[in-house]
Amino acid sequence: MDTLRTKLFFIMLIIALAPLGVAGFISYQAQKSELTEQMEDTMVIFSDNAAVTLEDLIQERLSDTELLAANPVLSDETSDPEDIEQEFKNFQTTHEYYFGSIFTNPEGTIVASDYQHVNHSSTQSMDRRQWFEDVQEEGLILSDIFLSDIINQPVIVFAALVENSDGEVVGSVSNGYDMNAMQVHIANFQSQQEEFGYDGDVFLINEAGEYIVHPDPDQVFESGALEEISLASGELQEVSSSDELVYNREEEILTSLAKVSHMEGFDRDWYLGFSVPEDELYAPLQEMLFKYVLLFGVVTLLTVIAAAKLSRYIVRPVERLASATSDFAVGRKVFPLSSDSYEEVNNLTRTFNYMTQKLEERENAHKKSTTILETTDNGVLAFEHQTHHLTTINRKSRELFHIDAEANTKKTVEELMRKNHHFAAFISAVFPNDLMQLPEKPHFEISCTLSGEKRWFLVSVSALPLIENQQNQDILLVFNDITDKRQMENELLRAEKLKLIGQLAAGFAHEIRNPLATIHGFMQLMRRRGHESALTSEQKEVIVKEIDRVNGIVEELLNIARPESEEEVRAVSVQNLAHELDILYTDAFQEAGMKFNIEFPEDELYVEAHEKKLKQICVNVIHNAKEAMTSGGQLLLTVQRQASGEISLLFQDTGEGMDEETKELAGTPFFTTKERGTGLGMMICHHLLEGMNGSMNVKSEQGKGTTIIIHLPEASNELDVHKS
């Protein structure tokens, strides 16, 4: 039967690789351990043998020196220096590895020498040489290496005391040993190891870590040996007496150390070292590993080739399904797959085709809904009623409340309210009591302050029906920003009121102005003639003042109804205007116990305005500020240039300020909080500014003062500059 179970039987062949791999690994590890130990032991044996050979060399040189010291010519105190020097030459003939010999008396003065620059006539003394002091104490010594000032080369000295026939010391003899001979001797050790495949360095160091012999002559006298082999000075004795290798991880070098044994005449701590790069030492191990890997690779290749053909038949339909699933997941078009494989995969293919068809239909519907949701001008919010987790925030809502798109469904309503005051103001207006308590009416209008601006919204709140397997019910908010509509309605209403007031003012002024003028004239005439009347002079004065007040109201009403002045818009100097206001009001404010200050930029600023009307607006604002500061205070006039191309005049007082209700009604005709006010001043200011393409904003907080901001367009170069 052509089923997947039958095909899987052949896949079991791959399991054959596992036993082969385990067996190969175990065999490799066993041989690796044995081979590693063998190679490391070889290094230790070599360094030990080299040290023993070096000991023999030193012993031979010491014996040479003792033999020379026993020469009868040297021990005979009556011998001539020429005879001694001749004996030195005879000695050098058979011992070519010495630079020369020196015979000194007990005081260290040179008696005879076969060195080229030293002879018996020289007064040079050796009494300050360390080797001379050592030989006086020991009788037979090998000095440490030093740079000879006689031959200007590194040298070690073999020295012995010379005694006469009675056993008395008559002097000392020293042989300068040529270090090149020792270098050649040690180089022979290195050549022997290269024959065994170890391309390493053989060197000799003292207890201080200074090189005595090194393949690189420049390293002699250098003290960096311990650092190069990664060893502390106190560890030399311990390591050399053990069979352990020293490993320098940074340089990847292995070193074997062997101490040169002490003997009569030689008590120095010298160590012979043999360093080999790690990769060269373990090269046989790498070769063995390569053979194992090659064998396993060949077997694996054959197995893979056999399994590939089988797996292709088995896996190809599954891969086709996986590829189609990936394409579908990223939104690519997937066409129905053919069912031409074995039975199990055919069933899976038919199910997949049916599933993709249904999911595609659902995805199209979801995309359409999402597109509608994101492109609509209505704000849409949704959250779970029980947990308050946000589930939907569309584009309009994010723009309105300045919400990050990435965090739209990662927070609860309360969390977002704490971080976003715009969102908090809106939700508080929709749900004044609690999020769990839905509003009584599904459709209603609210207002809230966003970014310092009052906005109106038409809101719809509803509970969405539960979807299958959904545990928490969602609350849906759909809202529409009707601020522009409300503002337009308010502007229309205000325009209608102003129009009506203007009409009323015109009629009112026409009917009563002449009678008022007549009454005012008669009252003045009566006062000038002193005519007797039933009214006292105080009463007459009150009548005149009241009539003036009524006439003032009439004048303000006429200003509203009067056609626009013929005065042209000009470039008015803000600095000159501020200077005039300073002259007019600084003294008056000081007399009243107040301060009037002005701040403006150094640059000359101009605005497009009617000069007289602008001055009238400023005077009105200053009078209102002065009357608001009943207990003294300060009025600050600040001039600012805005990036939008406007000039702003800010009048900031420290008066009583206004509450929200008063601030909303400011500018409404006949609304006033002053005892003798008409309620028309601010309305006239708004009216005049509208004629100059300007505007006025009011910011106030009760108990802290009021700020009146007048915005006017900055004057262009084409306007006539008016600086008077």
Residue, then its C-alpha position, 0 to 999 in steps of 0.5 A: m500500500d502506497t502510504l507514508r508509513t511504508k516510506l518511513f521504513f526506508i528513512m530508518l537507514i539514516i539511523a545507521l550513521a549514529p552507531l558509526g559516529v559513536a564508534g568513531f568518536i570513542s575510537y578517536q578519543a582513545q587514540k587521541s589520549e594515547l597519542t597526546e601522552q606519547m608526544e608530550d612524554t617525548m618532549v619531556i624526554f628530549s629536554d631531559n636528555a639535552a640537559v644531561t648532554l649539557e651537563d657533560l659539556i660543562q663538566e668537560r670544560l671544567s675539567d679542561t680548566e682544572l687541567l690547565a691550572a695544574n700545568p707546571v709552568l703556571s704553578d712555577e712562580t719563577s716562570d716567565p710570562e712568555d712561557i705561560e702564554q706559550e702554554f696558553k697557545n698550546f692549550q688553545t690549539t687543542h681547545e678551539y672553543y675558547f676565546g683565550s686564557i688569562f693568568t692573574n696573581p692572587e691580587g688580580t693583576i694580569v700576569a699572562s694572557d693570549y688575548q690579542h689586546v691583553n698581555h703581561s705588560s698590561t696593568q689591567s686588574m681582574d680583582r673587580r670581576q665577579w668571577f675572580e671573587d667567586v674563584q677565590e672562594e670556590g677554587l673552581i667556578l663557571s661564571d654567569i654569562f656577561l658581555s666581555d669588555i675585552i672581546n666585546q662578545p657574550v662570554i662565560v668564564f671557566a676559572a680555577l685557582v693555581e697552586n704551587s707544589d707546597g699547596e699555596v695559591v700563586g694565582s688563578v687561570s680563567n678561560g673565556y668560553d665562546m658562546n657560539a660553541m654552546q649555541v652550535h651544541i644546542a642547535n644540534f639538539q634542535s636539528q635532531q628534533e626537526e628530524f622527528g617533525y618537531d620544528g621548535d626552539v631549544f634555549l637555555i635560561n637562568e633563574a632570573g629568566e634571562y636567555i643564556v643561549h637562544p636561536d636568535p642571538d639578539q635575545v641573549f641577555e633579554s629577560g622576557a623568557l618567563e613571559e614568553i613561556s607564560l611562567a612565573s619566576g617561582e615556578l621554574q624549579e617546580v615545573s622543571s622537576s615535574d613532567e608537565l608542559v607549560y602552555n602559553r595560551e596567547e602564543e599557543i606554544l608548549t614548552s618542556l623545561a629541564k634543570v641543569s644539575h649542579m656539580e663541582g664548580f657549577d652551582r648555578d640554576w640553569y634551565l634548558g627549554f624546548s618550545v614547540p608550537e601546539d599545532e606542530l606538536y599535535a600535527p599527528l593528532q590532526e592527521m588522525l582526526f582528518k582520516y576519521v573525518l574523511l572516512f565518516g564523510v565518505v560514509t555520510l555522503l553515500t548515505v545522504i545520496a541514498a536517503a535524498k532520493l527517497s526523502r525527495y519523494i516523501v517530502r516534496p508534497v509536504e514542502r509544496l504545502a509548506s511553501a503554499t502556507s508561507d505564501f498565504a501567510v504573507g498575503r500572496k495569492v495561492f492557487p489550489l494544489s493538486s492531489d497527486s501524491y500518496e493518500e495521507v498527503n492527498n487528504l491533507t492537500r484537499t483540506f488545505n485547499y478548502m481552508t485557504q479558500k475560507l480564510e481568503e474570503r474571511e481575510n478579504a472581509h477583514k481587510k475591507s472592514t479595516t480599510i473602512l475603519e482606518t479611512t473614516d473621519n469618525g473616531v472609533l475606540a473599543f475596549e473589553h468591558q471587564t478588563h478595560h483592555l483596549t482592542t481597537i483604536n483607529r487612525k482618527s482617534r490616534e491623531l486626535f489624542h496623539i497616541d502611538a500606533e504601536a501601543n494602541t492595543k497594549k494598555t488598559v484604558e486607565e493606563l493610557m489615561r494616566k499617560n495621555h491627558h487628551f485621552a483622559a479628558f475625552i474618556s472622563a467626559v464620556f464616562p463621568n462616573d465609571l467605565m463599568q457604567l454605560p451612559e443612559k443614552p446611546h447617542f449624546e454630545i460632549s465637550c472637553t478641552l484638548s490642547g487648551e482648546k474646547r472641542w465638541f463631539l457627538v458620541s455613540v456608545s454600544a456593547l458589541p455582541l459576543i463572538e464565538n469563544q469570546q469571554n469578555q464583551d467589548i464596548l464600542l465608542v464611535f464619535n465625530d468631532i463637531t467642533d468646527k460645526r459648533q464654532m461656526e454656529n457660535e460665530l454665526l450666532r455672534a454675527e447675528k447678535l452683532k448685526l442685531i445690536g448694530q441695528l438696535a444701536a443705530g435706531f436707539a442713537h437716532e431717537i435719543r441723541n438729539p434730545l440728550a444733546t438738548i438736555h445737556g445744553f440746557m443743563q450747562l446753560m443753567r449752570r453758567r447763568g446760575h439760574e434758580s432751580a428746584l435742583t441743587s447744584e450737586q443734583k445738577e452735577v449728577i444729572v450731567k454725569e449721568i447724561d455723559r454716561v448715557n452719551g458714552i453708551v450711545e457712542e460705543l453703540l454707534n462705533i459698532a453700527r458705524p461703517e468702516s473708517e476710511e483709514e487705510v491699513r498701514a505698517v505701524s511701528v510696534q516700538n513707537l506704539a509701545h513708547e506712546l503707551d509707556i508715556l501715557y500710563t507709566d506715571a498713572f500706574q505709579e500713582a496708583g501703586m502699580k507698575f507698567n513694564i514693556e519688553f520687546p525685541e531689539d529689531e524694529l517690528y511693524v504690523e498691518a493695522h489702523e493706527k488709531k484703532l490699534k491704539q484704542i484697543c490697547v488703551n481699552v485692554i490697559h484700562n481693564a487690567k488697571e481696574a482688575m488690579t485693585s490691590g496693586g500689581q504689575l502689567l507687563l506688555t511683551v512683544q513677540r514675533q511668531a514663526s507663523g508670520e504674526i506679531s503678538l502683543l501680550f498684556q499680562d496683569t497680576g489682577e484678580g483673574m477670571d473664572e471659567e464662566t466669566k472668561e467664556l462670557a468675556g466679549t459678550p455685549f452688555f456683560t460686565t463685572k464692573e460696577r459702572g461698566t457698559g459691557l461693550g469694550m471687549m466686544i468693540c476690540h474684537h470687532l476692530l481686530e476683525g477689520m484688521n485681520g487680527s484676533m484676540n485670545v484671553k487666558s485667565e486663572q482666578g486669583k493669578g491674573t489675566t493675559i490678553i494676547i493680540h495677534l496681528p499680521e506682520a507688515s510687508n515691505e509694500l506698505d507705507v511705514h507709519k512711525s508717528 
